[in-house]
Amino acid sequence: MTAIVGILNKHGIAVAADSAETIGNGVKIYNKANKIFTLSKYEPVGAAVYGNATLGGLTPWDIIFKMYRRELGKVTKMTMEEYVADFISYLGKNKYFSSSNDYQKVFNQQILSYFREYIIINRIGNGKERPFTEDELKIVLENIKNEYVGLKQIESISEISQEQFGVYINESIQIISQILFGKGIDIKKIKSLLLEVLYLAFTREENLHSYSGVAIFGYGNQEIYPSMYRLKIYGVLCDKLKWYMEEICRVDNSNCAIVCPMAQSDVMLTILKGIEPKLHNDIIQLMSHVLDECMKQISGKISKTDENLANEVMNIDKQPAIQFLSTSLNGIVNESHIRPLINTIATLPKEDLAEVAENLIYLTSLMRRITPDQESVGGPIDVALVSKGDGFIWIKRKLYFEKSLNETYFSKYLNND
């Protein structure tokens, strides 16, 4: 897992990241991963990556970033938006660095995993695999379909039709057919519904599937304030890159400071908001239970004299009260914690931005260490500081080699475009 944070104000942007890398569903954790990279040797532009460390489960991102940096050379873009567009274009131009067959094999594995883990185990078996009937499967598929219909379609793959998708995952459908046949279910009766659900699940913006979070940050040549573009890149589907823009953090005269936590953000959000996110949700749920109990007791008293009125009390809509509590709580959080902190960050010199970013990652790592949670944030903390005048500066950076033994590496850095 990962913890990364970007802190922006008018002076610059500081980005800090831990070094933990989780392998095999949390079985192994290594503390050597690099997650921050320069995208240009000459311009103030960098990138950070979290989530899946490879593009579509195949090519490592560190290789892609360094290859792009070499191709970019001394080329300058006027805006950060142009850098992002150029990077996405580069991924497509290079055919995503692996063959279409390789990506199709990986995607078919994702389809099968989704069908077994999410549909059979989570939605039908409530956490465990058990026998099920055709009617049960149909009900679950219809429910999932209704949940996905309202989600936004990913624009980058909007041209892919359901028919094309069906051909692309034909191998997976055949394997699913064998699985269902073994359970006494004829897939012909649910194939159309199943295909529609899979198409919706893999073409909509949702977080059930593995993805890479890529943050591209810095300055375009015509920009005096920094910005950070956060992309979600899932991989390749029907020979098209599946990605979308998750968030744009841009400093301007009306938005002088931004804190952008990424990946494991709970500790950082607790500091920012003054309340732990889970506790915030627990308070809202507790309020719902309190209202239920109050209406139950009031209804019990009234029912002795007026049964109809008692039923009306029990059917009172509690959502307006819960919404009022949620809105009020968010207002208190914003006025008492977020706004004062952001106003302070807006005035910090760029050197302090780097220190704040590093300590936010350190506190996340410390919290993982002193709680029963897995230590999925840890290792050396890399810190980069990007400013308009000084460019991309490493404040802290781990190296896998001894610097004094590799002087030629540093002497060749700028000469090797």
MARVO-871373 format. One record per residue: x, y, z of N, C-alpha, C in turn. Coordinates in pm, whole numbers, padded with zeros to 5 digits, always signed. Layout:
N
XYZXYZXYZ/...
***
This chain:
417
+00084-00119+00000+00000+00000+00000+00088+00124+00000/+00026+00237+00011+00098+00361-00013+00034+00477+00062/+00117+00574+00097+00067+00704+00142+00147+00812+00071/+00077+00899+00002+00140+01010-00071+00060+01136-00041/+00128+01248-00035+00057+01374-00016+00123+01482-00100/+00039+01567-00157+00086+01686-00225+00033+01809-00153/+00122+01904-00123+00082+02028-00056+00123+02145-00145/+00025+02224-00184+00049+02332-00279+00015+02466-00219/+00097+02565-00247+00060+02705-00228+00128+02787-00337/+00122+02917-00328+00175+03000-00436+00325+02989-00451/+00394+02943-00347+00540+02933-00353+00587+02806-00422/+00505+02702-00421+00549+02577-00482+00461+02461-00440/+00509+02341-00471+00438+02219-00434+00537+02119-00377/+00504+02065-00259+00584+01961-00196+00508+01829-00207/+00579+01725-00245+00520+01592-00257+00604+01495-00176/+00540+01419-00090+00610+01320-00007+00544+01184-00023/+00625+01079-00016+00572+00942-00031+00653+00847+00055/+00585+00744+00106+00655+00639+00178+00718+00542+00078/+00775+00433+00128+00844+00338+00041+00786+00197+00047/+00672+00180+00114+00616+00046+00130+00551-00002+00001/+00572-00127-00030+00511-00190-00146+00456-00325-00103/+00325-00344-00121+00259-00467-00078+00250-00564-00194/+00293-00687-00169+00293-00791-00272+00201-00905-00229/+00124-00957-00324+00045-01077-00298-00063-01059-00194/-00151-00958-00214-00264-00934-00123-00220-00915+00022/-00108-00844+00039-00063-00811+00174+00024-00916+00239/+00060-01022+00165+00142-01127+00223+00283-01077+00252/+00339-00999+00160+00474-00946+00177+00472-00795+00161/+00553-00726+00242+00566-00582+00232+00714-00548+00223/+00751-00476+00116+00888-00430+00098+00892-00279+00117/+01001-00228+00170+01014-00084+00195+01123-00021+00109/+01117-00052-00022+01220-00001-00113+01160+00067-00236/+01030+00078-00244+00965+00127-00366+00988+00277-00386/+01010+00315-00512+01016+00456-00551+00881+00497-00608/+00827+00606-00557+00692+00647-00598+00687+00790-00652/+00798+00863-00644+00805+00999-00698+00913+01002-00806/+00881+01067-00918+00973+01070-01032+00974+01209-01095/+01087+01243-01158+01090+01362-01243+01038+01323-01380/+00954+01407-01438+00905+01381-01574+00988+01456-01677/+01068+01551-01631+01156+01625-01720+01285+01656-01645/+01398+01648-01716+01525+01684-01654+01546+01835-01651/+01464+01907-01727+01489+02050-01746+01376+02140-01700/+01256+02084-01687+01140+02165-01650+01084+02119-01515/+01013+02209-01444+00962+02178-01310+00837+02091-01314/+00854+01964-01354+00740+01873-01369+00778+01737-01311/+00689+01681-01230+00714+01550-01172+00590+01464-01174/+00605+01340-01127+00493+01246-01121+00506+01159-00997/+00394+01115-00945+00391+01021-00832+00291+00912-00867/+00316+00791-00817+00229+00679-00850+00193+00601-00724/+00069+00556-00717+00022+00474-00606-00077+00371-00660/-00116+00277-00576-00203+00170-00624-00120+00066-00698/-00169+00023-00814-00097-00075-00894+00034-00016-00945/+00146-00083-00917+00278-00033-00955+00310-00057-01102/+00217-00116-01176+00239-00145-01317+00122-00095-01400/+00147-00069-01526+00041-00030-01618-00035-00155-01661/-00160-00165-01619-00243-00277-01657-00192-00411-01608/-00113-00411-01500-00062-00536-01446+00059-00590-01519/+00121-00509-01607+00232-00559-01688+00359-00474-01675/+00360-00354-01732+00483-00275-01737+00497-00185-01615/+00611-00194-01542+00631-00108-01423+00631+00040-01461/+00568+00120-01376+00556+00263-01403+00691+00335-01401/+00785+00290-01320+00913+00361-01315+00983+00355-01450/+00969+00244-01521+01028+00233-01655+00958+00329-01751/+00826+00335-01744+00748+00421-01833+00784+00568-01811/+00791+00611-01684+00823+00751-01655+00961+00787-01710/+01059+00699-01693+01195+00730-01738+01205+00730-01891/+01131+00642-01956+01128+00642-02103+01062+00769-02156/+00954+00811-02089+00888+00935-02131+00980+01055-02111/+01050+01056-01998+01143+01166-01969+01249+01177-02077/+01299+01062-02123+01401+01064-02228+01343+01116-02358/+01222+01074-02393+01161+01121-02518+01126+01270-02509/+01080+01315-02393+01043+01456-02378+01164+01545-02397/+01280+01502-02343+01402+01580-02359+01388+01721-02309/+01424+01817-02394+01419+01959-02355+01289+02028-02400/+01193+01950-02445+01066+02007-02489+00993+02069-02371/+00938+02187-02392+00865+02259-02288+00717+02272-02328/+00630+02247-02233+00487+02266-02255+00442+02393-02185/+00342+02457-02242+00297+02585-02188+00216+02570-02059/+00144+02458-02045+00059+02436-01928+00075+02292-01879/+00035+02268-01755+00037+02132-01702-00064+02044-01773/-00172+02104-01817-00272+02028-01891-00211+01969-02018/-00120+02044-02081-00054+01994-02201+00041+01880-02168/+00110+01888-02053+00197+01777-02012+00115+01649-01991/+00000+01663-01927-00085+01546-01901-00133+01486-02033/-00179+01571-02123-00228+01523-02253-00116+01456-02331/+00004+01512-02324+00118+01455-02395+00157+01320-02337/+00149+01307-02204+00184+01179-02140+00084+01070-02179/-00045+01103-02178-00147+01006-02218-00127+00967-02365/-00095+01066-02450-00069+01038-02591+00052+00947-02606/+00152+00967-02523+00273+00883-02527+00240+00739-02493/+00154+00718-02394+00115+00582-02359+00048+00512-02477/-00039+00585-02547-00108+00527-02662-00015+00504-02779/+00076+00598-02802+00169+00587-02915+00259+00465-02903/+00290+00429-02781+00378+00314-02758+00301+00185-02732/+00173+00184-02773+00090+00065-02759+00089+00010-02616/+00101+00103-02521+00090+00068-02379+00199-00030-02334/+00307-00042-02416+00430-00111-02377+00417-00263-02368/+00307-00318-02407+00291-00464-02414+00197-00497-02528/+00191-00625-02565+00106-00665-02676-00041-00664-02634/-00130-00653-02735-00273-00657-02708-00314-00790-02646/-00250-00897-02689-00282-01029-02633-00249-01037-02485/-00136-00976-02446-00098-00977-02304-00202-00905-02220/-00246-00787-02267-00346-00713-02192-00479-00786-02188/-00513-00855-02299-00639-00928-02302-00637-01043-02201/-00522-01110-02187-00510-01218-02089-00528-01164-01947/-00464-01051-01918-00477-00990-01785-00622-00950-01759/-00686-00891-01861-00823-00846-01843-00918-00963-01823/-00896-01072-01895-00978-01191-01876-00965-01244-01733/-00845-01237-01678-00825-01278-01540-00905-01189-01445/-00910-01058-01476-00987-00965-01393-01137-00997-01401/-01184-01032-01519-01325-01068-01537-01359-01188-01450/-01275-01291-01456-01301-01413-01380-01293-01387-01230/-01198-01305-01190-01184-01271-01048-01306-01193-01000/-01352-01099-01083-01471-01020-01048-01593-01110-01033/-01610-01203-01128-01726-01292-01124-01723-01379-00997/-01607-01434-00967-01600-01524-00852-01603-01449-00720/-01515-01349-00707-01501-01280-00578-01619-01189-00548/-01657-01107-00645-01759-01006-00616-01901-01059-00631/-01927-01133-00739-02064-01180-00762-02097-01304-00679/-02015-01409-00693-02047-01536-00626-02025-01528-00475/-01906-01481-00434-01872-01483-00291-01935-01366-00216/-01911-01244-00262-01956-01126-00186-02106-01102-00196/-02161-01108-00318-02300-01070-00336-02397-01185-00316/-02360-01306-00356-02449-01420-00336-02424-01487-00201/-02297-01510-00170-02265-01585-00048-02239-01500+00074/-02247-01365+00061-02221-01275+00175-02087-01303+00244/-01985-01322+00162-01851-01338+00217-01794-01478+00205/-01873-01574+00162-01821-01709+00144-01890-01776+00026/-01822-01873-00032-01877-01942-00148-01973-02051-00103/-02090-02054-00167-02191-02153-00132-02272-02187-00257/-02346-02295-00256-02432-02327-00370-02538-02218-00390/-02579-02197-00516-02682-02097-00544-02765-02143-00663/-02882-02084-00673-02973-02120-00781-02968-02017-00892/-03030-02052-01005-03036-01958-01118-03113-01832-01081/-03219-01848-01004-03299-01731-00964-03218-01637-00875/-03140-01697-00783-03055-01614-00696-02956-01533-00780/-02893-01599-00877-02795-01531-00962-02860-01419-01041/-02980-01443-01093-03050-01340-01170-03081-01218-01084/-03128-01241-00961-03161-01130-00871-03038-01046-00842/-02925-01113-00812-02801-01042-00781-02753-00963-00903/-02759-01024-01021-02716-00955-01143-02803-00833-01171/-02934-00846-01151-03024-00732-01172-02992-00619-01075/-02964-00654-00950-02930-00552-00849-02801-00480-00885/-02700-00557-00926-02573-00495-00965-02592-00406-01087/-02670-00454-01182-02698-00374-01302-02761-00240-01265/-02858-00239-01176-02924-00116-01134-02828-00022-01063/-02732-00078-00989-02633+00004-00919-02539+00072-01017/-02502+00002-01125-02403+00054-01219-02462+00148-01324/-02590+00132-01354-02650+00211-01461-02632+00360-01437/-02641+00404-01313-02632+00546-01283-02490+00600-01276/-02390+00513-01281-02252+00559-01273-02204+00617-01405/-02113+00710-01396-02061+00777-01516-01972+00683-01596/-01993+00681-01727-01909+00598-01813-01774+00665-01833/-01669+00584-01837-01534+00636-01858-01521+00682-02003/-01490+00808-02021-01493+00868-02155-01391+00804-02248/-01274+00766-02195-01167+00716-02281-01203+00585-02351/-01304+00512-02298-01345+00386-02360-01492+00389-02399/-01547+00509-02414-01690+00523-02443-01726+00469-02581/-01629+00456-02672-01656+00407-02806-01671+00256-02812/-01633+00188-02703-01641+00042-02702-01786+00000-02679/-01841-00073-02773-01979-00118-02761-01986-00246-02678/-02105-00279-02634-02124-00401-02557-02092-00525-02642/-02119-00516-02771-02088-00628-02861-01938-00648-02871/-01861-00540-02887-01715-00551-02892-01662-00608-02762/-01717-00560-02652-01675-00608-02520-01700-00758-02507/-01815-00804-02556-01848-00945-02548-01750-01032-02624/-01708-00984-02741-01609-01059-02820-01475-01062-02746/-01439-00947-02686-01310-00934-02617-01299-01030-02499/-01410-01054-02428-01405-01140-02309-01464-01278-02337/-01466-01317-02464-01527-01445-02501-01466-01562-02424/-01333-01559-02406-01266-01667-02334-01318-01677-02190/-01334-01562-02126-01384-01561-01988-01528-01612-01981/-01610-01573-02076-01749-01619-02078-01756-01771-02089/-01667-01828-02169-01663-01973-02183-01628-02041-02050/-01531-01983-01979-01492-02040-01850-01605-02024-01748/-01671-01907-01749-01785-01885-01661-01896-01985-01692/-01915-02015-01821-02017-02113-01862-01989-02249-01799/-01861-02287-01798-01824-02415-01740-01849-02415-01589/-01819-02302-01526-01842-02291-01381-01990-02307-01350/-02074-02236-01425-02219-02241-01400-02276-02377-01438/-02225-02437-01545-02272-02569-01586-02247-02670-01474/-02132-02654-01406-02100-02743-01295-02193-02723-01176/-02262-02609-01173-02357-02583-01066-02502-02607-01111/-02516-02665-01230-02649-02697-01279-02724-02580-01339/-02654-02475-01382-02718-02355-01437-02683-02342-01585/-02784-02320-01668-02765-02302-01812-02735-02154-01838/-02611-02124-01881-02571-01984-01899-02650-01916-02010/-02709-01993-02102-02785-01931-02211-02898-01845-02159/-02952-01880-02042-03066-01808-01987-03026-01676-01920/-02899-01666-01883-02856-01543-01813-02737-01476-01883/-02696-01528-01999-02576-01476-02065-02590-01329-02100/-02706-01292-02155-02727-01152-02195-02719-01059-02075/-02784-01096-01964-02781-01015-01842-02640-01011-01784/-02571-01125-01783-02435-01130-01728-02341-01042-01808/-02352-01048-01941-02266-00966-02027-02292-00817-02003/-02420-00781-01986-02454-00641-01962-02395-00592-01829/-02402-00676-01726-02346-00640-01595-02195-00624-01604/-02127-00718-01670-01982-00710-01683-01941-00587-01763/-02017-00557-01868-01987-00438-01949-02000-00311-01866/-02107-00301-01788-02126-00184-01703-02017-00176-01595/-01984-00291-01537-01886-00294-01428-01749-00248-01473/-01713-00278-01596-01577-00249-01642-01568-00127-01733/-01677-00055-01752-01671+00068-01831-01718+00189-01752/-01749+00170-01623-01794+00280-01537-01687+00319-01437/-01700+00441-01383-01605+00490-01283-01639+00429-01147/-01564+00329-01107-01582+00267-00977-01448+00208-00934/-01439+00166-00806-01310+00129-00748-01296-00019-00715/-01380-00102-00778-01371-00244-00747-01249-00309-00810/-01197-00250-00916-01091-00313-00992-00958-00243-00965/-00850-00317-00984-00716-00265-00960-00686-00150-01056/-00626-00045-01004-00590+00069-01087-00461+00133-01035/-00401+00214-01119-00285+00294-01079-00329+00439-01064/-00296+00497-00951-00317+00640-00934-00190+00712-00977/-00201+00799-01076-00085+00873-01126-00112+01022-01106/-00025+01088-01031-00037+01232-01008+00076+01302-01083/+00040+01391-01172+00138+01469-01248+00131+01612-01198/+00245+01667-01157+00243+01795-01086+00357+01884-01131/+00338+02014-01108+00444+02110-01139+00389+02234-01208/+00468+02287-01303+00435+02412-01371+00450+02397-01521/+00356+02452-01595+00377+02475-01737+00458+02602-01753/+00514+02625-01872+00601+02739-01894+00531+02873-01873/+00399+02877-01901+00324+03002-01888+00252+03014-01754/+00272+02918-01664+00200+02918-01537+00292+02964-01424/+00241+03050-01339+00322+03099-01226+00287+03028-01096/+00175+02957-01092+00135+02881-00973+00128+02732-01007/+00153+02646-00909+00159+02502-00937+00021+02438-00945/+00018+02320-01002-00104+02239-01007-00069+02092-01005/-00167+02010-00968-00150+01865-00965-00272+01801-01031/-00246+01713-01127-00351+01641-01198-00347+01495-01155/-00457+01447-01099-00464+01308-01052-00544+01223-01149/-00480+01120-01203-00541+01031-01300-00558+00892-01240/-00666+00826-01278-00684+00685-01248-00666+00608-01379/-00569+00519-01381-00540+00442-01501-00558+00294-01468/-00657+00232-01531-00691+00094-01501-00615-00006-01586/-00579+00031-01707-00514-00062-01797-00568-00046-01937/-00574-00156-02011-00614-00151-02151-00735-00241-02173/-00835-00187-02242-00957-00262-02273-00987-00244-02422/-00996-00355-02494-01020-00351-02639-00922-00257-02710/-00796-00267-02670-00686-00189-02728-00703-00039-02707/-00775+00000-02602-00786+00141-02565-00747+00158-02419/-00677+00266-02389-00636+00293-02252-00758+00334-02169/-00780+00263-02060-00893+00291-01971-00844+00381-01858/-00884+00508-01862-00838+00604-01762-00938+00719-01753/-00929+00792-01644-01006+00917-01635-00940+01010-01535/-00973+01137-01546-00919+01239-01456-00999+01238-01327/-00932+01207-01216-01001+01200-01088-01014+01336-01021/-00909+01416-01030-00911+01545-00960-00804+01637-01017/-00835+01765-01019-00736+01866-01056-00720+01963-00939/-00601+01972-00886-00571+02065-00776-00486+02178-00834/-00543+02297-00838-00475+02409-00904-00477+02532-00812/-00361+02586-00785-00350+02707-00703-00375+02830-00791/-00458+02922-00740-00477+03051-00805-00504+03155-00698/-00540+03273-00738-00557+03382-00641-00678+03363-00551/-00772+03279-00590-00888+03253-00506-00875+03121-00430/-00773+03043-00460-00750+02914-00395-00600+02902-00370/-00557+02961-00259-00415+02986-00237-00339+02866-00180/-00408+02765-00132-00340+02648-00075-00428+02525-00087/-00365+02410-00109-00437+02284-00124-00356+02173-00058/-00423+02087+00017-00362+01964+00068-00431+01848-00002/-00351+01765-00068-00408+01657-00150-00352+01522-00104/-00419+01455-00007-00375+01321+00035-00415+01217-00068/-00331+01116-00086-00360+01011-00184-00337+00873-00121/-00408+00774-00175-00399+00635-00127-00447+00627+00016/-00363+00586+00111-00407+00574+00251-00409+00714+00314/-00525+00773+00315-00536+00915+00352-00603+00937+00488/-00641+00830+00559-00723+00847+00680-00655+00932+00786/-00527+00909+00811-00456+00985+00915-00442+01131+00874/-00408+01153+00748-00393+01290+00700-00525+01366+00704/-00634+01297+00670-00766+01362+00676-00807+01390+00820/-00764+01303+00912-00793+01328+01054-00726+01457+01100/-00602+01477+01060-00530+01600+01096-00593+01720+01029/-00631+01703+00904-00688+01814+00828-00825+01854+00879/-00908+01753+00913-01046+01779+00952-01069+01788+01102/-00972+01738+01179-00990+01738+01324-01077+01625+01374/-01114+01532+01285-01196+01417+01324-01164+01302+01230/-01153+01183+01287-01120+01065+01206-01238+01033+01114/-01215+01008+00985-01325+00986+00890-01423+00877+00933/-01373+00767+00986-01462+00660+01029-01548+00705+01147/-01489+00781+01240-01565+00832+01354-01675+00927+01306/-01644+01007+01205-01745+01097+01147-01865+01017+01099/-01839+00909+01025-01948+00825+00974-02021+00753+01088/-01945+00711+01191-02007+00643+01305-02105+00735+01378/-02069+00863+01388-02158+00960+01455-02290+00972+01379/-02283+00977+01246-02404+00988+01164-02490+00863+01182/-02427+00746+01180-02502+00621+01199-02563+00613+01338/-02487+00658+01438-02538+00658+01576-02660+00748+01588/-02657+00861+01520-02772+00952+01522-02895+00882+01465/-02877+00805+01360-02988+00731+01300-03047+00632+01400/-02961+00561+01472-03009+00464+01571-03079+00535+01688/-03026+00651+01728-03088+00727+01838-03228+00771+01800/-03242+00821+01677-03375+00864+01631-03472+00747+01626/-03424+00632+01579-03509+00512+01576-03559+00476+01715/-03467+00481+01812-03504+00445+01949-03601+00547+02009/-03577+00675+01982-03666+00779+02034-03808+00763+01978/-03816+00741+01846-03949+00725+01784-04018+00599+01834/-03939+00496+01860-03995+00372+01912-04056+00393+02050/-03983+00464+02136-04033+00487+02272-04154+00580+02272/-04148+00687+02191-04261+00780+02183-04384+00708+02129/-04362+00628+02026-04472+00554+01966-04535+00456+02067/-04450+00396+02149-04500+00303+02250-04589+00371+02351/-04553+00492+02390-04636+00567+02485-04770+00607+02423/-04763+00654+02295-04884+00704+02230-04980+00590+02196/-04924+00473+02165-05008+00361+02119-05114+00321+02221/-05091+00354+02347-05189+00319+02451-05320+00395+02433/-05311+00513+02368-05432+00595+02352-05470+00617+02205/-05370+00615+02115-05399+00644+01974-05305+00562+01885/-05355+00449+01837-05271+00357+01758-05232+00420+01624/-05322+00495+01563-05292+00557+01433-05180+00660+01444/-05188+00743+01549-05085+00844+01571-04950+00777+01600/-04955+00667+01673-04832+00594+01705-04765+00543+01577/-04846+00495+01484-04792+00447+01357-04733+00562+01275/-04799+00679+01282-04747+00796+01211-04611+00837+01267/-04598+00830+01399-04469+00865+01462-04360+00770+01416/-04391+00641+01409-04291+00542+01367-04251+00561+01221/-04340+00619+01141-04312+00637+00998-04257+00775+00964/-04227+00856+01067-04168+00987+01041-04035+00971+00968/-04014+01051+00864-03889+01046+00786-03776+01108+00869/-03678+01029+00904-03566+01077+00986-03452+01136+00903/-03459+01120+00769-03348+01165+00685-03321+01316+00694/-03423+01402+00701-03393+01546+00715-03309+01577+00839/-03338+01509+00951-03261+01533+01073-03117+01484+01058/-03103+01367+00995-02968+01312+00974-02889+01401+00879/-02956+01449+00774-02890+01538+00678-02849+01669+00745/-02935+01720+00834-02903+01842+00907-02779+01822+00994/-02771+01707+01063-02654+01678+01146-02529+01668+01061/-02538+01598+00948-02422+01582+00861-02373+01716+00807/-02468+01798+00761-02432+01930+00708-02371+02019+00816/-02431+02016+00936-02380+02098+01047-02241+02053+01089/-02222+01922+01096-02091+01869+01135-01984+01906+01033/-02019+01895+00905-01924+01935+00800-01892+02084+00808/-01992+02164+00841-01969+02307+00856-01874+02339+00970/-01891+02269+01082-01802+02289+01198-01660+02247+01162/-01647+02132+01097-01515+02082+01055-01447+02183+00963/-01523+02237+00868-01465+02330+00772-01422+02461+00839/-01508+02516+00925-01478+02645+00986-01374+02636+01098/-01378+02526+01175-01291+02515+01292-01155+02452+01262/-01147+02372+01156-01024+02298+01132-00966+02319+00992/-01046+02288+00889-00990+02291+00754-00949+02432+00712/-01040+02528+00727-01010+02662+00678-00891+02725+00751/-00883+02719+00885-00764+02777+00952-00634+02710+00908/-00638+02576+00891-00517+02506+00850-00476+02545+00709/-00571+02551+00617-00540+02589+00479-00490+02733+00472/-00550+02821+00551-00505+02961+00553-00361+02972+00601/-00324+02886+00695-00186+02886+00745-00090+02830+00639/-00131+02721+00575-00047+02661+00471-00024+02759+00356/-00122+02842+00328-00109+02939+00220+00005+03037+00244/+00043+03058+00370+00148+03155+00402+00286+03091+00421/+00292+02958+00420+00420+02891+00448+00518+02909+00333/+00647+02930+00365+00749+02926+00260+00765+02784+00209/+00820+02770+00090+00825+02638+00026+00902+02535+00107/+01003+02579+00183+01079+02484+00264+00991+02418+00370/+00899+02496+00427+00808+02441+00528+00705+02347+00467/+00669+02371+00342+00577+02280+00275+00634+02138+00272/+00763+02130+00244+00829+01998+00238+00828+01931+00375/+00850+02010+00480+00852+01952+00615+00713+01903+00655/+00610+01981+00622+00474+01940+00654+00438+01811+00580/+00471+01805+00452+00440+01687+00372+00508+01563+00429/+00636+01576+00463+00709+01462+00519+00647+01414+00649/+00609+01506+00734+00553+01467+00864+00414+01406+00853/+00338+01445+00754+00207+01381+00733+00226+01234+00696/+00326+01205+00614+00355+01065+00579+00410+00991+00701/+00497+01057+00777+00554+00993+00896+00444+00957+00996/+00350+01049+01018+00242+01022+01114+00153+00907+01067/+00132+00897+00936+00055+00784+00883+00128+00653+00909/+00260+00654+00886+00341+00535+00911+00340+00499+01060/+00353+00600+01145+00353+00577+01290+00220+00518+01336/+00109+00568+01284-00022+00517+01321-00037+00371+01281/+00015+00334+01165+00010+00194+01124+00093+00105+01217/+00200+00162+01271+00290+00084+01355+00232+00061+01495/+00157+00157+01548+00111+00147+01687-00033+00098+01698/-00092+00061+01584-00228+00006+01584-00223-00136+01530/-00331-00213+01547-00331-00351+01497-00330-00363+01345/-00348-00251+01275-00350-00256+01129-00215-00302+01074/-00220-00357+00954-00097-00398+00885-00009-00275+00860/+00122-00292+00876+00215-00181+00854+00237-00162+00704/+00135-00114+00638+00137-00099+00494+00187+00038+00448/+00228+00121+00543+00294+00249+00513+00422+00251+00595/+00535+00271+00529+00660+00269+00604+00781+00283+00515/+00898+00262+00575+01022+00276+00502+01065+00421+00490/+01177+00447+00420+01224+00585+00402+01118+00672+00333/+01113+00798+00368+01019+00892+00307+01093+00978+00206/+01047+00974+00081+01102+01059-00024+01022+01188-00028/+01093+01300-00042+01027+01431-00045+01084+01512-00161/+00996+01563-00246+01037+01648-00358+00969+01783-00344/+01040+01887-00385+00986+02023-00379+01003+02086-00517/+00891+02133-00572+00894+02192-00705+00849+02338-00694/+00932+02427-00746+00897+02569-00746+00925+02628-00884/+00867+02742-00911+00881+02803-01043+01025+02844-01070/+01090+02899-00968+01226+02949-00988+01333+02842-00983/+01321+02748-00889+01427+02649-00867+01402+02516-00937/+01283+02492-00986+01254+02367-01053+01229+02253-00957/+01260+02131-01002+01237+02008-00924+01359+01985-00834/+01337+01987-00703+01444+01968-00606+01411+01849-00515/+01507+01758-00501+01489+01649-00404+01530+01699-00266/+01437+01693-00171+01469+01727-00032+01521+01603+00040/+01455+01491+00017+01501+01361+00068+01476+01258-00041/+01578+01173-00063+01561+01071-00165+01649+00950-00134/+01588+00835-00128+01667+00714-00105+01729+00669-00238/+01847+00612-00231+01913+00556-00348+01943+00410-00322/+01933+00329-00426+01962+00187-00410+02111+00158-00426/+02191+00264-00450+02335+00247-00466+02408+00354-00385/+02535+00333-00363+02619+00428-00289+02656+00544-00381/+02621+00664-00341+02641+00781-00426+02788+00803-00459/+02876+00785-00361+03018+00812-00383+03082+00715-00481/+03018+00599-00503+03073+00499-00595+03018+00513-00737/+02929+00608-00757+02861+00620-00886+02859+00764-00937/+02974+00827-00937+02982+00966-00982+02948+00978-01131/+02978+00874-01208+02948+00881-01351+02798+00888-01378/+02719+00826-01289+02574+00831-01305+02525+00975-01300/+02574+01051-01202+02529+01189-01185+02588+01281-01291/+02710+01252-01336+02770+01337-01438+02702+01318-01573/+02644+01201-01597+02578+01174-01725+02432+01214-01726/+02375+01246-01609+02231+01263-01598+02177+01365-01697/+02235+01486-01699+02183+01590-01787+02232+01576-01930/+02342+01504-01950+02396+01489-02085+02327+01380-02165/+02257+01291-02094+02190+01179-02160+02042+01212-02175/+02004+01266-02290+01865+01307-02311+01775+01185-02330/
***
